[in-house]
Amino acid sequence: MHGDNGLSLRGAGRGLALFDLDHTLIPFDSGGAFTRWLTERGVLGSGFEAQYLAFCHDYAAGRLDIRAMHHYTVGALAALDPAQLQAWLIEFEAEVATRITPSARALVQLHQQRGDLCVLVTATTRFIAEPFARLFGIVQVLATEPERDEQGRLTGGIVGEPCFRDYKCDHVERWLGAQGLALGDFVSTTFYSDSVHDLPLLQMVRRPVAVDADAALSAHAHAHGWDMLSLRS
């Protein structure tokens, strides 16, 4: 089995570095950026972005129904030809490449140079998360899996559980288990996140790191002596 940069996924002697995406590795919301990108091209209606922002407010308030959000945002792309969607995603990737900060690139590269297994762990739907993973050279991506019909078109549904809140822990443990690994097999385990909603996974690793943290996570990190950093420049 092989992972990032052709390295074996064997845990012994290696570290495991897990990264949240939105407002952590990138200083913005990936889904919001893609929504705006499609709206500017007339693919989505003018009111779509406002509804997306309403979902984001629900997330911040801790009341988001992620399945409803996914059904609305991803379901709106159901009529699109899969090849056309992929072509747009390639254009989107090239455009957002300039928005990756040097400090975020340097952090991921540091772990890669150490030989750590780097994994993106995000609630973002997979087809949006993967372009960002490529920009960082991260091969392993755990994300919310969008359902597709027999023609490969998006339905708005989610396969299994979303990679969200407590379910992030399940996604990580299940993926490691499929490789014959567990968190305890690594010499170090680190998770970088900005959000208090990621506390379950932050508390699972040996080194939780609060990145440009929201107020609740910042308070928790201070109280427990966790590392804190900023990747906005």
Secondary structure, 3 states (H helix, E strand, C coil): CECHHHCECCCCCCEEEEECCECCCECCCHHHHHHHHHHHCCCCCCCHHHHHHHHHHHHHCCCCCHHHHHHHHCHHHCCCCHHHHHHHHHHHHHHHHHHCCHHHHHHHHHHHHHCCEEEEEEEEEHHHHHHHHHHHCCCEEEEECEEECCCCCEEEEECCCCCCCHHHHHHHHHHHHHCCCCHHHCCEEEEEECCHHHHHHHCCCCEEEEECCCHHHHHHHHHHCCEEECCCC
